[in-house]
Amino acid sequence: MLAEQAKRIGVALRVKQVDLATFQGPQRNDWTLSTGARIDAPFLASAIHTDAPFAVANKTHFNDPRFTELFLAAMAQPDLEKRKALVHQVQRIHYERGGLLIWGYAELLDSVTNRVDGAAGEKSQFSTWRFEKLRLKGSA
């Protein structure tokens, strides 16, 4: 399926399916084309795993000095509006020169039943871990 889809946009792929031990083995960062996913995370959190200067799974060996400079500045910027501007620049570099094929970033929504009190909006990637204020309605 992947090779067929790639062919439609003019990219020739020869897919080699391997078992998990091979895929995650010593050559895991040397595949010509590989998979990776952080669809549950905002861009900066995702980049920490894939393309940041200290990424744990930089399968594309992406290394761009301007990307690094802006990425680190964005990570250190506490002001949301200033961080947005930096992230936009980082994403532009990622789009233009990065090694990943990115289909998109998903908006995620967590919800609870109306029988639960204490749920509130959460802007971190850890929203599903915020249980300390949740309680069933009518319970002590």
NORLIN-V367878 format. One record per run of one state. SS is the DSSP state (a for helix, b for strand, c for the rest). FROM is the first residue (numbers start at 1). TO is the last residue. If there is no record, write none. Layout:
BEGIN
SS&FROM&TO, SS&FROM&TO
END
This chain:
BEGIN
c&1&1, a&2&8, c&9&19, a&20&23, c&24&42, a&43&50, c&51&64, a&65&76, c&77&79, a&80&97, c&98&115, b&116&117, c&118&126, a&127&129, c&130&134, b&135&136, c&137&140
END
